[in-house]
Amino acid sequence: MPRLLFRLLGKALWCLGLLKKRKKHRNGREKGEGKVESSFSICDLPDAILQLIISSLPTKEAIQTSILSKRWEHLWRDISNIELKEGKPEERQQFMQFVTGLLVACNCSILEKFSLSCKVDKDASRVNEWLCGFINPKIQELCLHLEEIEEPLVFPDQLFTCATLTKFTLDMQHVLKLPSSVHFRCLRTLTLSNIIFPDSSSAQQLFFGCPALEDLSLINCNLKNVRAVSIYSLLLRRIYIQEYLDNMLYDDDDIEIGFLSDTIRCKVLIVGPNLKSFTYHGDGMNDFFLYYSTVIDASIQVSYFWHGASGDFTFRFLNMIPNVEKLSISADSIEALSESMSFRLPLFCNLGELDLDLSKPVELFNLYEELLTLLRNSPCLRVLRFQGEVSLAKEDANFIFDPLPVCFSTTLKTIEISGITGKEEELFAIEILLQAASVLDKLCIKCYWFSFDLNDKRIGLKRSEELYKRILKYPKSSKDCEIEFK
């Protein structure tokens, strides 16, 4: 209870501060007026402000405010925000009873934000009751994480024509059945995880029903029943796609040698005249096409899983974003390009920042041709980041950066390397980069003491300091280059 009182006091003081500022601003505008003296207590706040404070608390704590005084006894029933999350398996029955009781006790008609995370199991009828009760026509933000669904869930039809909903998150590994009418007039952010679309028309119906969509995330959604779908919104600014085979429900018959069967690959057409950010992380399981692309911030991580198919996917992705200004690309994606039969990248004239996401140790020479082509096609590159361990064997030094990309002698001002462990091949790669970048202003190197000694921080820090002193002695093409060691 003391914790609850402290939280309430903190929220109340914040509200009181706003009220005091407004009153002082309002009363102190007349010339010659003295100080405004006010003595406020939390009891002076109107019910509407108290309910706002209570709504900002975790749901169980909001309910506990009912014991503070007689006035507070029923205030929590009109809270605008409810968050429910199932805990330990042995507490499931208690949780189910709590949610059912809450549905009866609170005023769901004024609810603005609702979040539910639980297992459905054999209680689909009860969960359906919750969904129909808590989701009202005026809901603004809805977040549902539903696991272990054995029977179909029934969402209220009013949800799919809700005129006030602005943010919708739905995570369930089950078929999403839609009503005959779908129209989210004000929906700006949509996140779908593990959803199974029943057919092409349902998927198309959903995306056509979101005219105000700005932010779309599709995480491991199963499109095997969808042949093609278009995503179009004039306001669309960000798309995040994640699809990894291990996390999705596919049959063995769906997979051919080296690729996902063409019979279940979905063609996703994305038309976003104002699309600025596009991220793809996955196994290249479906085909994505960007039209009228204005993407300036992109990230691609394609698993080197389907070999040639992964290369074609990566190549097509890069060709759809010629105006990109910031690009993050994984080592697997670059390596996959070597398998593409049509390896000819566009010129990235606007690319200023390139992040190489190296989730595993990478030998620069193994990415030589593909990485060099990407760097040569980025004449205005200013920042080059290696996110992970990068190395170069001395016998490969004569081949790397030959010929040298233009940006190394004209625009490349910053190189950042994260996660070095002190291996000779890593240090040699750093030495070559310092010699190649003739206009470099800063080389930033980040390492972790436990990379040198897991048990003794003092030894790890000493080893990293020795590395720093050694790197400072390396010859540099740019006399203005500063070496920063973190």
C-alpha positions in Angstrom: 0.0 0.0 0.0 2.8 2.6 0.7 4.1 2.0 -2.9 0.6 2.7 -4.2 0.3 5.9 -2.2 3.7 7.1 -3.4 2.8 6.4 -7.1 -0.5 8.3 -6.6 1.3 11.2 -4.9 3.7 11.4 -7.8 1.0 11.5 -10.4 -1.0 14.0 -8.3 1.9 16.3 -7.9 2.5 16.3 -11.6 -1.2 17.3 -12.2 -1.0 19.9 -9.4 2.1 21.4 -11.0 0.2 21.9 -14.2 -2.8 23.4 -12.5 -0.5 25.8 -10.5 1.3 26.9 -13.6 -1.9 27.5 -15.5 -3.5 29.5 -12.6 -0.3 31.6 -12.1 -0.2 32.3 -15.8 -3.9 33.2 -15.8 -3.9 35.4 -12.7 -0.4 36.9 -12.9 -0.9 38.6 -16.3 -2.4 41.7 -14.8 0.2 44.4 -14.0 1.0 44.9 -10.3 -0.5 41.7 -9.1 1.5 40.0 -6.4 2.3 36.3 -5.9 -0.4 33.8 -6.2 -0.6 31.7 -3.1 -2.3 28.3 -3.4 -2.6 25.4 -1.1 -3.6 22.3 -3.0 -4.1 18.7 -1.8 -5.0 15.7 -3.8 -8.5 15.8 -2.4 -9.0 19.2 -4.2 -8.7 17.6 -7.6 -11.9 16.9 -9.5 -13.0 13.4 -10.1 -12.1 13.6 -13.8 -8.4 14.4 -12.9 -8.3 11.7 -10.3 -9.6 9.1 -12.8 -6.9 10.2 -15.2 -4.3 9.6 -12.5 -5.8 6.2 -11.6 -5.9 5.2 -15.3 -2.1 5.7 -15.5 -1.6 3.1 -12.8 -1.3 -0.7 -13.4 -4.8 -2.1 -13.4 -4.5 -4.0 -10.1 -3.1 -0.9 -8.4 -5.9 1.2 -9.8 -8.5 -1.1 -8.2 -6.6 -0.9 -4.9 -7.3 2.8 -4.7 -10.9 1.9 -3.8 -9.8 1.4 -0.1 -8.2 4.8 0.3 -11.4 6.6 1.3 -15.2 6.5 0.6 -14.8 9.1 -2.2 -12.2 6.8 -3.9 -14.4 3.7 -3.6 -15.9 3.8 -7.0 -13.5 6.1 -8.9 -11.5 3.3 -10.4 -14.7 1.9 -12.2 -14.4 4.7 -14.8 -10.7 4.2 -15.6 -9.9 4.7 -19.3 -7.0 2.2 -19.5 -6.9 -1.5 -18.6 -3.9 -3.8 -19.0 -4.3 -7.5 -18.3 -1.5 -10.1 -18.4 -1.7 -13.7 -17.3 0.9 -14.8 -14.9 2.1 -18.2 -13.7 0.2 -21.4 -14.8 -0.9 -22.1 -11.2 -2.5 -18.7 -11.0 -4.6 -19.1 -14.2 -7.9 -19.8 -12.5 -7.5 -16.7 -10.3 -6.7 -14.6 -13.3 -9.7 -15.8 -15.2 -12.0 -15.0 -12.3 -10.4 -11.6 -11.9 -10.9 -10.6 -15.5 -14.5 -11.8 -15.5 -15.2 -9.8 -12.3 -13.5 -6.8 -13.7 -15.7 -6.9 -16.9 -18.8 -6.7 -14.7 -17.5 -4.0 -12.3 -15.9 -1.4 -14.6 -17.5 0.9 -17.0 -16.3 -0.5 -20.3 -18.2 2.0 -22.4 -15.6 4.7 -21.7 -12.6 2.5 -22.1 -9.9 4.1 -24.4 -7.0 1.6 -24.1 -7.3 -2.1 -23.6 -4.5 -4.7 -23.5 -4.9 -8.5 -22.9 -2.2 -11.1 -22.9 -3.2 -14.7 -22.0 -3.5 -18.3 -23.1 -6.9 -19.2 -24.5 -6.7 -23.0 -24.3 -10.2 -24.4 -23.7 -11.6 -21.1 -22.5 -12.4 -19.6 -25.9 -16.0 -18.9 -24.9 -14.9 -16.9 -21.9 -12.2 -15.0 -23.8 -14.9 -14.2 -26.5 -17.0 -12.8 -23.7 -14.1 -10.6 -22.6 -13.4 -9.4 -26.2 -17.1 -8.4 -26.8 -17.3 -6.7 -23.4 -14.1 -4.7 -23.2 -13.9 -3.7 -26.8 -16.3 -0.8 -27.2 -17.1 1.4 -30.3 -14.9 4.2 -28.9 -11.7 2.3 -28.2 -8.6 4.1 -29.3 -5.7 1.6 -28.6 -6.1 -2.2 -28.6 -3.4 -4.8 -27.9 -4.1 -8.5 -27.9 -1.6 -11.3 -27.4 -3.5 -14.6 -27.4 -1.8 -18.0 -27.2 -2.8 -21.7 -27.5 -6.0 -21.1 -29.4 -7.9 -24.3 -29.9 -11.3 -22.9 -31.0 -12.0 -19.9 -33.2 -12.2 -16.6 -31.4 -15.0 -14.2 -32.2 -14.2 -10.5 -32.3 -17.1 -8.1 -32.1 -18.1 -6.8 -35.5 -17.9 -3.2 -34.2 -14.2 -3.6 -33.8 -13.6 -3.7 -37.6 -15.6 -0.6 -38.2 -14.3 1.4 -35.2 -14.0 5.0 -36.1 -11.8 5.9 -33.1 -9.2 3.1 -33.1 -5.7 4.5 -33.9 -3.4 1.7 -32.7 -4.1 -2.1 -33.1 -1.7 -4.9 -32.1 -2.9 -8.5 -32.7 -0.7 -11.5 -31.9 -2.2 -15.0 -32.3 -1.2 -18.1 -34.2 -4.6 -18.7 -35.7 -6.7 -17.9 -38.7 -8.0 -14.3 -38.7 -11.6 -14.3 -39.7 -13.0 -11.0 -40.8 -16.6 -9.7 -41.1 -18.1 -8.6 -44.4 -17.2 -4.9 -43.6 -13.8 -3.7 -42.6 -13.1 0.0 -42.2 -10.6 1.4 -39.8 -11.0 5.1 -40.6 -8.4 6.5 -38.1 -6.1 3.5 -37.7 -2.5 4.7 -37.9 -0.5 1.9 -36.4 -1.2 -1.8 -37.2 1.0 -4.7 -35.9 0.0 -8.3 -36.8 2.0 -11.2 -35.5 1.7 -14.9 -36.3 -1.6 -14.3 -38.1 -2.8 -16.8 -40.6 -4.7 -15.2 -43.5 -7.5 -17.5 -44.8 -7.4 -16.2 -48.4 -6.5 -13.4 -50.7 -9.8 -11.5 -50.5 -9.6 -11.4 -46.7 -6.1 -10.0 -46.7 -7.0 -7.4 -49.3 -10.1 -6.4 -47.5 -8.1 -5.7 -44.3 -5.4 -3.6 -46.0 -7.9 -1.7 -48.1 -9.8 -0.9 -44.9 -7.0 1.1 -43.5 -6.9 4.4 -45.4 -5.1 6.4 -42.7 -2.3 3.8 -42.0 1.1 5.2 -41.2 3.0 2.3 -39.6 2.6 -1.3 -40.5 4.4 -4.3 -39.0 3.8 -7.9 -40.2 5.7 -10.4 -38.0 5.8 -14.0 -39.0 2.4 -13.8 -40.6 1.4 -16.8 -42.7 0.5 -15.8 -46.3 0.4 -19.3 -47.8 -3.3 -19.0 -48.6 -2.8 -15.6 -50.3 -1.7 -15.4 -53.9 -1.3 -11.6 -54.1 -2.2 -8.6 -52.0 -1.8 -4.8 -52.4 -1.0 -2.5 -49.5 -1.7 1.1 -50.3 -2.0 4.2 -48.2 -1.1 7.8 -49.0 0.0 8.3 -45.4 2.1 5.1 -45.0 5.5 6.0 -43.7 7.0 2.8 -42.2 6.8 -0.9 -42.9 8.5 -3.6 -40.9 8.4 -7.2 -42.2 9.7 -10.3 -40.4 9.2 -13.8 -41.6 11.3 -16.7 -40.5 10.3 -20.2 -41.5 11.1 -21.7 -38.0 8.4 -19.5 -36.5 5.7 -20.2 -38.9 3.2 -23.0 -39.6 4.3 -24.5 -42.9 4.0 -28.1 -44.0 6.9 -30.1 -45.5 5.1 -30.2 -48.8 5.3 -26.4 -48.9 9.0 -26.4 -49.2 10.9 -27.3 -52.4 14.6 -27.9 -52.7 16.3 -24.6 -52.0 13.1 -22.5 -52.0 9.6 -22.1 -50.8 7.2 -23.6 -53.3 5.9 -21.1 -55.9 2.4 -22.3 -55.3 2.3 -20.7 -51.8 4.6 -17.7 -52.3 2.6 -14.5 -52.0 3.2 -11.4 -54.1 2.9 -8.3 -51.9 2.6 -5.0 -53.8 3.4 -2.0 -51.6 2.3 1.4 -53.0 3.4 4.2 -50.6 4.2 7.5 -52.2 5.3 8.8 -48.8 6.9 5.6 -47.5 10.2 6.6 -45.7 11.3 3.5 -43.8 11.3 -0.2 -44.9 12.7 -3.1 -42.9 12.8 -6.7 -44.0 14.2 -9.5 -41.7 13.6 -13.1 -42.8 14.1 -16.0 -45.1 12.8 -14.4 -48.3 9.7 -16.5 -48.2 7.4 -14.1 -50.1 7.9 -11.6 -52.9 7.7 -7.9 -52.0 7.5 -5.1 -54.6 7.7 -1.4 -53.9 6.1 1.1 -56.3 6.8 4.8 -56.3 9.4 4.2 -53.7 10.6 7.2 -51.6 12.3 5.1 -48.9 15.3 6.8 -47.3 15.8 4.5 -44.3 16.1 0.7 -45.0 17.2 -2.4 -43.3 17.6 -5.9 -44.9 18.6 -9.1 -43.2 18.0 -12.1 -45.5 19.1 -15.5 -44.2 21.6 -17.2 -46.5 19.1 -20.1 -46.5 17.8 -20.5 -50.0 21.1 -19.8 -51.7 20.4 -18.4 -55.1 16.9 -17.4 -54.2 18.2 -15.4 -51.2 20.5 -13.5 -53.6 17.8 -12.7 -56.0 15.6 -11.5 -53.2 18.3 -9.2 -51.8 19.2 -7.9 -55.3 15.6 -7.1 -56.0 15.2 -5.4 -52.6 18.2 -3.1 -53.1 17.1 -2.1 -56.6 13.7 -0.9 -55.2 15.4 1.6 -52.9 17.8 3.7 -55.1 17.1 6.9 -53.1 18.0 5.4 -49.7 20.0 7.6 -47.3 20.6 5.2 -44.5 21.0 1.4 -45.1 21.5 -1.5 -42.7 22.4 -4.8 -44.4 23.5 -8.1 -42.9 26.5 -10.1 -43.9 24.3 -12.9 -45.0 22.5 -10.6 -47.3 25.7 -9.4 -48.9 27.0 -12.9 -49.2 23.7 -14.0 -50.8 24.3 -11.5 -53.6 27.2 -13.6 -54.9 24.6 -16.3 -55.8 22.4 -13.9 -57.8 22.7 -14.3 -61.6 21.8 -10.7 -62.2 24.2 -9.0 -59.7 24.1 -5.4 -60.8 23.3 -2.9 -58.2 21.9 0.7 -58.7 23.9 3.8 -57.9 23.1 4.9 -54.4 23.8 8.6 -54.8 22.0 9.6 -51.6 23.4 6.9 -49.3 25.2 8.6 -46.4 25.2 5.9 -43.7 25.9 2.2 -44.2 25.5 -0.2 -41.4 27.0 -3.7 -41.9 25.2 -5.9 -39.4 27.6 -8.8 -38.7 25.8 -11.2 -36.4 28.8 -13.6 -36.8 32.5 -13.0 -37.3 33.1 -12.0 -40.9 36.3 -12.1 -43.0 36.3 -9.0 -45.2 37.8 -11.0 -48.1 34.8 -13.4 -48.1 32.5 -10.4 -48.9 35.1 -8.7 -51.1 33.3 -8.5 -54.5 29.8 -7.8 -53.1 30.8 -5.4 -50.4 33.2 -3.6 -52.8 30.5 -3.2 -55.3 28.1 -1.7 -52.7 30.8 0.7 -51.6 31.7 1.7 -55.1 28.0 2.4 -55.8 27.8 4.7 -52.8 29.9 7.7 -53.9 28.6 10.0 -51.2 29.0 7.7 -48.2 29.8 9.6 -45.0 29.5 6.9 -42.2 30.4 3.3 -42.4 29.6 1.0 -39.4 30.6 -2.5 -38.8 28.2 -3.9 -36.1 30.2 -7.0 -35.1 33.5 -8.7 -35.4 35.3 -7.9 -38.7 38.7 -9.3 -39.8 41.2 -9.6 -42.7 44.0 -12.1 -43.2 47.3 -10.6 -44.3 47.5 -12.8 -47.4 44.3 -11.1 -48.7 45.5 -7.6 -48.2 46.6 -7.1 -51.8 43.1 -7.8 -53.1 41.0 -5.7 -50.8 39.9 -2.2 -52.0 41.4 -2.6 -55.4 40.3 -0.3 -57.0 39.5 1.9 -54.1 35.8 3.1 -53.8 35.5 6.9 -54.5 33.9 7.6 -51.1 37.1 6.6 -49.3 39.0 9.5 -50.8 36.2 12.1 -50.9 33.3 11.8 -48.4 33.9 9.0 -45.9 34.4 10.8 -42.6 33.5 8.3 -39.9 34.1 4.5 -39.5 32.7 2.7 -36.5 33.6 -0.8 -35.4 31.8 -2.6 -32.6 32.7 -5.7 -30.7 36.3 -6.3 -31.4 38.1 -9.0 -29.4 41.7 -8.3 -30.1 42.5 -10.9 -32.7 45.3 -10.2 -35.1 43.0 -10.4 -38.1 40.7 -7.8 -36.6 43.6 -5.4 -35.9 44.9 -5.9 -39.5 41.5 -5.0 -40.9 41.5 -1.8 -38.8 45.0 -1.0 -40.1 43.9 -1.4 -43.7 40.8 0.7 -43.2 43.0 3.5 -41.7 45.3 3.4 -44.7 42.4 3.3 -47.2 40.3 6.2 -45.9 42.2 9.4 -46.8 39.6 12.0 -45.6 38.6 10.2 -42.4 37.8 12.4 -39.4 37.0 9.7 -36.8 37.5 6.0 -36.2 35.4 4.9 -33.3 36.1 1.4 -31.9 33.8 -0.2 -29.3 34.8 -3.3 -27.3 33.7 -5.0 -24.1 36.1 -5.9 -21.3 34.6 -9.4 -20.9 35.7 -10.2 -24.5 39.3 -10.3 -23.1 38.6 -11.9 -19.7 35.2 -13.1 -18.6 36.2 -13.3 -14.9 38.3 -10.3 -14.2 37.2 -6.8 -15.3 40.5 -5.3 -14.4 42.4 -7.6 -16.7 39.9 -7.0 -19.5 40.2 -3.2 -19.2 44.0 -3.4 -19.1 44.0 -5.6 -22.3 41.6 -3.1 -24.1 43.9 -0.2 -23.1 46.9 -2.0 -24.6 44.9 -2.5 -27.8 44.1 1.2 -27.9 47.7 2.2 -27.6 48.7 -0.3 -30.4 46.0 1.0 -32.8 47.1 4.6 -32.1 50.5 3.8 -33.7 49.0 2.5 -37.0 49.7 4.7 -40.0 46.8 6.8 -41.2 46.1 8.3 -44.6 44.1 11.1 -43.0 46.3 13.2 -40.7 43.1 14.7 -39.2 41.7 11.4 -38.1 41.0 10.9 -34.4 40.7 7.5 -32.9 38.1 7.0 -30.2 38.1 3.9 -28.1 35.1 2.9 -26.0 
